[in-house]
Amino acid sequence: MHRTDLTPEQLCEELLGRKLTDVDAEERRVLQRIASGQVMGPDAQEEASLHAGFGDRLADRVAAIGGSWGFIIAFGVVLLGWMLVNSRILEDFGLHPFDAYPYIFLNLMLSMLAAIQAPVIMMSQNRASDKDRIAARHDYEVNLRTQLEIIRLHKRMDQLFENLERRAGAET
């Protein structure tokens, strides 16, 4: 997009045929950016990472790890190992189970893990939905800017055709 010498008010009247006070805040912001010649702001990922604190980044990390096949497989191996170590089979080797069947301590650990992991994953999902809202707002702005630019080009083309018709009429 290029810089224009028109104010947002003039752009609104010229392109939309309305007063700047009659358009919503999003359209006003786009018109102001067009008038100033400002290129698009940061994209959704950049904007979200600018506002992300340590807890946000940690929640994203936990969700990424906790929702992976690697985690599920490793967790399954740990569970099988736990049950094997705490089974009666190992008593033959002089090992005594510290959490024999029905694995009460294991159940406690799993419950605590689920109680902590679930809200952390929900925090990450909330951040993802915030990113989606930012991306949707960004897409809306791109679409609005495109529409306004098409309207502007259409008006310029109409002016060019009118000038050509006038010249053609003056020459005959």
Residue, then its C-alpha position, 0 to 999 in steps of 0.5 A: m500500500h502507498r502513502t496517501d495525502l487524504t485523512p482518514e475522514q476523507l478516505c472514509e467519505e471517498l471510499l465508503g460514502r460515510k462519515l468516519t464516526d459512522v464506521d466501527a472501530e476496526e474500520r476506523r483503525v484500518l482507514q487510519r493505517i491506510a491514511s498514514g501509509q502504515v503497513m500491517g501490524p504484527d501477525a498473530q504469532e508475533e503479537a501473541s509472543l509479545h504478550a506471553g509471560f513465563g507461565d504462558r510459554l510454560a503452559d504451551r510447552v506442557a501442552a505440546i509435550g503432554g499431547s504428543w505420541g512421544f509422551i504417551i508412549a513414554f508414559g505407557v512404558v513408565l506405567l508398565g515398568w512401575m507395575l513390573v517393579n511392583s509385581r510379585i514376579l520380582e520377589d524371586f530376585g529379592l525385590h519387594p514391591f513398594d506399591a503392590y497391587p492395586y497400586i494406590f501410590l501410582n493412582l495418587m500420582l496419576s490423579m495429581l498429574a491429571a489435576i495439574q496437567a488439565p488446567v495447564i493444557m486449558m491455559s494453553q488452549n485459551r492462548a491458542s484461541d486468543k491467537d485465533r482471534i488475533a489472526a481473525r482480526h488480522d485477516y479481517e483487516v487485510n480483507l477490508r484494506t483490500q476492499l478499500e483499495i479495490i474501491r479506490l482503484h475502481k474509482r480511478m479507473d472510472q475517472l480514467f475512462e471518463n477522461l478518455e471519453r471526454r478526449a475522444g468526444a473533443e477530438t471528433 
